[in-house]
Amino acid sequence: MRTRQEISGLFDGLELIDPGVVYLPEWRPDHGDEIGDASGASTFAGVARKLR
């Protein structure tokens, strides 16, 4: 499994959208108080846009 740092490197040259590279359950949760401990998740998520 890749680390958060390795995944973040895939976004080099791009503008990361908040909240950046985080565990998947933490990316735009509908109910943030119901997430619990997301560190057990095995998937990172991130969205970025290309800089002009």
C-alpha positions in Angstrom: 0.0 0.0 0.0 1.3 3.5 -0.8 1.8 6.1 1.9 0.0 9.4 2.0 3.2 11.0 1.0 3.5 8.8 -2.1 -0.1 9.5 -3.1 0.5 13.2 -2.6 3.4 13.0 -5.0 0.9 12.0 -7.8 -0.5 15.5 -7.5 2.8 17.3 -8.1 2.2 20.3 -10.4 -1.6 20.3 -9.6 -3.6 22.4 -7.2 -5.1 20.2 -4.5 -8.6 20.9 -3.5 -9.3 21.0 0.3 -9.1 18.8 2.3 -6.2 17.5 0.2 -5.1 13.9 0.4 -6.9 12.2 3.2 -8.4 8.9 4.1 -11.4 8.3 1.9 -14.0 8.5 4.7 -12.7 12.0 5.6 -13.1 13.4 2.1 -16.2 15.5 2.1 -18.1 13.4 4.6 -21.9 14.1 4.8 -21.9 13.5 8.5 -18.4 14.4 9.9 -19.4 13.4 13.4 -20.2 9.8 12.3 -16.8 9.0 10.7 -15.1 7.6 13.7 -11.5 6.7 13.4 -10.7 6.8 9.7 -7.1 5.8 10.1 -8.2 2.2 9.6 -9.3 2.9 6.1 -7.0 1.5 3.4 -7.8 4.1 0.7 -6.6 7.7 0.3 -8.5 10.2 -1.8 -7.7 13.5 -3.3 -9.0 15.9 -6.0 -6.9 18.4 -7.8 -7.1 20.8 -10.7 -4.6 21.6 -13.4 -2.9 24.9 -13.0 -2.9 27.1 -16.1 
